[in-house]
Amino acid sequence: MEQRTIGQQGLTASAIGYGTMDTGLGDGANYDAASLSAIRSAHEAGVTHFDTAQLYGWGKGERLVAEALSSIRDEVTIATKFGFTPRFTPDSRPEHIRDVVDASLRNLRVDSIDVLYQHIDDPTVPVEDVVGVMKEFVEAGKVKYLGLSNTTPENVRRAHAVHPISVVQSSYSIFDRSSEEFFPVLEELGIGLIAYRPLARGFLTGGVKPLDEYPEGDFRRRNPWWAPGNFEANLAISEEITALAHSRGATLPQLALAWLLARKPYIMPIPGSRNAERVAENTAAVNLELSADDLDRIDRIAPNGAHAR
Ligand SMILES: NC(=O)c1ccc[n+]([C@@H]2O[C@H](COP(=O)([O-])OP(=O)(O)OC[C@H]3O[C@@H](n4cnc5c(N)ncnc54)[C@H](OP(=O)(O)O)[C@@H]3O)[C@@H](O)[C@H]2O)c1
């Protein structure tokens, strides 16, 4: 698989990574067995970067990643994140960061975490103080590279002044262009971008359903992409992009991932799937080279991403 350099501090990994949010969130022996095999299948398909977080099962997700990758630990890089309370509110108080990172080192069974992210900005703690604590772990040899997620370009700049930031993780796909506001600061400071939710919550997998087919309380009920009017328009976009993908001998998710790889050389998408065939399908997207005409066509189909108002 093509390798990409993420940041200027030495992090290099496969152009497509693997997101383990879903593998950490479910329960039961069957669920765990399927998750372990999906994570291993990603490595067999050439993936060398795995993304997890304390939030993904409050330690369980990290333990699954550790178990799946234990025999090939030296061949992969693992990223994890701190910064949430169990009520899903931000918490980047120094004592919380220290507790979570110590627990992550134990859960992942490593002496050193490859990439440590603040998962979300905490408005009550200045980012300089957050990075000051993250930096202590780098100096102690317990973390190699630093990242920020769900943040702002301004915070990236402030954080980088305290300690070099290697990577920003942000939602980015044909449907969600908001991450493009980071491009100037990333290019100025030499920082990489990990694109999460690259398949747009199902709109770029072909598996999206109307809202009433999802259970009550499903997160999609609050997402404007599914609002009446928007849903139909967004479905039409994904159908047009599917037709383009098929004309190139590819699938919709492959085209969605190839589009991200074509945007900038410092971008790595981290699709997640608990299905080994889909994992292989997703990683094969590195072989799909989109032409300038293909990219123009996608811009004409979805000039501003999804309909979201
Ligand atoms: N920093 C953050 O705040 C943040 C937030 C969200 C996510 N993330 C990270 O980003 C990763 C990916 O994000 P995500 O899971 O939200 O979104 P995603 O990768 O865009 O979509 C994942 C969904 O697409 C399905 N899928 C994947 N490949 C497919 C294929 N080839 N064909 C059909 N369906 C396919 C998966 O279902 P199956 O498992 O059934 O295949 C899963 O439901 C996460 O695992 C996590 O590591 C980070």
The ligand as an SDF file (V2000), in Angstrom:
LIG
                    3D

 48 52  0  0  0  0  0  0  0  0999 V2000
  -12.3960   12.1910   16.1020 N   0  0  0  0  0  0  0  0  0  0  0  0
  -13.6990   12.0050   16.1450 C   0  0  0  0  0  0  0  0  0  0  0  0
  -14.4590   12.7190   16.8160 O   0  0  0  0  0  0  0  0  0  0  0  0
  -14.2870   10.8830   15.3510 C   0  0  0  0  0  0  0  0  0  0  0  0
  -15.6790   10.8450   15.1100 C   0  0  0  0  0  0  0  0  0  0  0  0
  -16.1870    9.8000   14.3380 C   0  0  0  0  0  0  0  0  0  0  0  0
  -15.3210    8.8200   13.8510 C   0  0  0  0  0  0  0  0  0  0  0  0
  -13.9830    8.8730   14.1280 N   0  0  0  0  0  0  0  0  0  0  0  0
  -13.0440    7.8380   13.6220 C   0  0  0  0  0  0  0  0  0  0  0  0
  -13.2720    7.6660   12.2270 O   0  0  0  0  0  0  0  0  0  0  0  0
  -13.5550    6.2990   11.9520 C   0  0  0  0  0  0  0  0  0  0  0  0
  -14.5200    6.2120   10.7860 C   0  0  0  0  0  0  0  0  0  0  0  0
  -15.6770    7.0040   11.0390 O   0  0  0  0  0  0  0  0  0  0  0  0
  -17.1820    6.4620   10.9900 P   0  0  0  0  0  0  0  0  0  0  0  0
  -17.2110    5.0250   11.4190 O   0  0  0  0  0  0  0  0  0  0  0  0
  -18.0400    7.4490   11.6850 O   0  0  0  0  0  0  0  0  0  0  0  0
  -17.5780    6.6190    9.4910 O   0  0  0  0  0  0  0  0  0  0  0  0
  -17.3160    5.9250    8.0930 P   0  0  0  0  0  0  0  0  0  0  0  0
  -16.0160    5.1930    8.0840 O   0  0  0  0  0  0  0  0  0  0  0  0
  -17.5540    7.0170    7.1340 O   0  0  0  0  0  0  0  0  0  0  0  0
  -18.4890    4.8890    7.9720 O   0  0  0  0  0  0  0  0  0  0  0  0
  -18.4840    3.6930    8.6750 C   0  0  0  0  0  0  0  0  0  0  0  0
  -19.7770    2.9760    8.3230 C   0  0  0  0  0  0  0  0  0  0  0  0
  -19.7550    2.6300    6.9430 O   0  0  0  0  0  0  0  0  0  0  0  0
  -19.9440    1.2230    6.7850 C   0  0  0  0  0  0  0  0  0  0  0  0
  -18.9980    0.8250    5.7320 N   0  0  0  0  0  0  0  0  0  0  0  0
  -17.6590    0.9500    5.7500 C   0  0  0  0  0  0  0  0  0  0  0  0
  -17.1300    0.5010    4.5980 N   0  0  0  0  0  0  0  0  0  0  0  0
  -18.1670    0.0870    3.8180 C   0  0  0  0  0  0  0  0  0  0  0  0
  -18.2750   -0.4540    2.5170 C   0  0  0  0  0  0  0  0  0  0  0  0
  -17.1920   -0.6820    1.7600 N   0  0  0  0  0  0  0  0  0  0  0  0
  -19.5130   -0.7380    2.0390 N   0  0  0  0  0  0  0  0  0  0  0  0
  -20.6140   -0.5300    2.7800 C   0  0  0  0  0  0  0  0  0  0  0  0
  -20.5750   -0.0130    4.0260 N   0  0  0  0  0  0  0  0  0  0  0  0
  -19.3670    0.2870    4.5420 C   0  0  0  0  0  0  0  0  0  0  0  0
  -19.6540    0.5940    8.1140 C   0  0  0  0  0  0  0  0  0  0  0  0
  -20.5440   -0.4830    8.3550 O   0  0  0  0  0  0  0  0  0  0  0  0
  -20.0450   -2.0150    8.5360 P   0  0  0  0  0  0  0  0  0  0  0  0
  -19.1870   -2.0750    9.7520 O   0  0  0  0  0  0  0  0  0  0  0  0
  -21.3300   -2.7380    8.6790 O   0  0  0  0  0  0  0  0  0  0  0  0
  -19.3060   -2.3500    7.2700 O   0  0  0  0  0  0  0  0  0  0  0  0
  -19.9620    1.7320    9.1120 C   0  0  0  0  0  0  0  0  0  0  0  0
  -21.3230    1.7000    9.4810 O   0  0  0  0  0  0  0  0  0  0  0  0
  -14.0910    5.7570   13.2720 C   0  0  0  0  0  0  0  0  0  0  0  0
  -13.9540    4.3510   13.3650 O   0  0  0  0  0  0  0  0  0  0  0  0
  -13.2340    6.4740   14.2610 C   0  0  0  0  0  0  0  0  0  0  0  0
  -11.9630    5.8200   14.3970 O   0  0  0  0  0  0  0  0  0  0  0  0
  -13.4580    9.8980   14.8390 C   0  0  0  0  0  0  0  0  0  0  0  0
  1  2  1  0
  2  3  2  0
  2  4  1  0
  4  5  1  0
  4 48  2  0
  5  6  2  0
  6  7  1  0
  7  8  2  0
  8  9  1  0
  8 48  1  0
  9 10  1  0
  9 46  1  0
 10 11  1  0
 11 12  1  0
 11 44  1  0
 12 13  1  0
 13 14  1  0
 14 15  2  0
 14 16  1  0
 14 17  1  0
 17 18  1  0
 18 19  2  0
 18 20  1  0
 18 21  1  0
 21 22  1  0
 22 23  1  0
 23 24  1  0
 23 42  1  0
 24 25  1  0
 25 26  1  0
 25 36  1  0
 26 27  1  0
 26 35  1  0
 27 28  2  0
 28 29  1  0
 29 30  1  0
 29 35  2  0
 30 31  1  0
 30 32  2  0
 32 33  1  0
 33 34  2  0
 34 35  1  0
 36 37  1  0
 36 42  1  0
 37 38  1  0
 38 39  2  0
 38 40  1  0
 38 41  1  0
 42 43  1  0
 44 45  1  0
 44 46  1  0
 46 47  1  0
M  CHG  2   8   1  16  -1
M  END
$$$$
